């Protein structure tokens, strides 16, 4: 019986190893990909490692990750160990109560702990940053250390410490030379768990950080919303560092045993691990860029920017810092609503880059200050199509950053242009493409598509028209079985994995540039003409520097760097013409130049009532899609 079971068990073990390690191997291989795709390997290159080293933010994130992990694991291990020893000498009722208190943070959902810590710092007006992240990591690591150490303490002879003191040891000597060596395996286990939990944490870190401080998990989250293979390079480097730590920890006892020094080596196992971690963090710190020196207009000042993830060029921040002498701290968000929450909570930022409807809301609620037109020199450089839009007719509060439309990306080998011209958005109901379409997981854009397909305004307030749009979308997901995705649609459509997909024009420009078989079409029934713009919050600490950055971002060099890297249409007229003209990055790609002057194209208007209705309806649409699949 045992022999018959062994092949099965071995096969299960192999499958488990493949399941866990194949994705990691896949990521490591693609960190050396020459192309930008995250799924198609086009050749060996170190370009993304070079990009990672040249991008200070990634190295800052690695430094933050490991420095916080090392400090948090050392402090939490010390505190947790002494707490566990103290509890072992306490009364049973106190010990049982504290054990339940210790278990609570581990059983509690991490999001609840994160929100609780965030509210604690807000209540006591503690400025969020590196220190709040470190304190939070120490707090949630301590219970794991206590849990690891307590079983070892219970296994000890309760009279061990008394016997040591009877033989002449002081209480401190009894603790250090007798008790701690006996429970060292539990301490090591707790320290490693604390280190792992800290390195791995995202949710708590995300809620308690501020001031541009990010660990690697936050950095990867903001980068993953758009194609950036540097994620693979940074993650591979992190895996390498952790592997070195684990190998060191495992080799030290083996080498010590060969030299017959196990007892002494056991006490020192934590030292090499901490040294390796500290060394790794120090190496990363070595690459951090120091402050520029020299007499420049904003020398030593700090500019806080809150922007979408992967929404700035490779060089613009560094060039601006070199030009002005200022330090730019960039934080990222992934939705207008997330940004709004921080602004409403009076988080201090100097520049925001919200979308049109959100700018309208921020203006109405008094969260923005008017721009000082005497400090701006950029309006003449901007395209007329992005000036005077309905959300800010006089451009008193906002200066356009990127703009574009929402349209249909299609595979020319599967979909002909004539069908698109005849059906428009209704092509998403054509059963010929069943199971071969993507819908974008955006309530606004999905309802825009449905309303335009039905011939209605995307800003309608009519409940019956909204209900019809819901039925259109529910019918689409029920019969067509689409895949509802977010930004992974970019790479997937670039690889031609579906026939059709709803996509922002800037993302479509990248897809078409990567795959000549893909095309972009704007239906005749109209679309969303969107615009993201730079604004200055009411509570900005450095509005003068903010005006300087707006000018810099609108100048040719800054605008070119932004648009060529991100792929979205620049608000700078000259940059737009150069990038779309002969020899430009987007030559001949119609997705890069938004359609203008078309009567059925609209700009989103903020309406709180309809926003909630559409949000609820979109949730129901996704439930229908889930049930259909």
Secondary structure, DSSP 8 states (H G I E B T S, - for coil): -HHHHHHHHHHHHHHHHHHHHHHHHHHHHHTTBSSS-SS----B--HHHHHHHH-HHHHHHHHHHHHHHHHHHHHHHHHHHHHHHHHHTS-HHHHHHHHHHHHHHHHS-HHHHHHHHHHHHHHTT---SHHHHHHHHHHHHHHHHHHHHHHHHHTS-TTHHHHHHHTT--HHHHIIIIIHHHTHHHHHHHHHHHHHHHHH--HHHHHH--TT---HHHHHHHHTTS--THHHHHHHHHHHHHHHHHHHHHHHHHHHHHTT-HHHHHHTHHHHHHHHHHHHHHHHHHTS-----S--TTTT-EEEEEEETT-S-SSHHHHHHHHH--EEEEEEESSHHHHHHHHHTT---SEE--BHHHHHHHHHTT-B----GGG---GGGB-GGGSS-GGGTT-SSEEEEEEE-EEEEEETTT--HHHHHHHGGGGGG-GGGTT-EEEES-HHHHHHHHHHHTT--TT---HHHHHHHHHHHHHHHHHH--EEESTHHHHHHHTT-SSEEEEEHHHHHHHHHH-TTEEEE--TT--B-EEEEEE-BTT-S-HHHHHHHHHHHHSHHHHHHHHHHH-SEESBHHHHHHHHSTTSTTTT-TTTS---S-TT-B-----HHHHHHHHHHHHHHHHHHHHH-
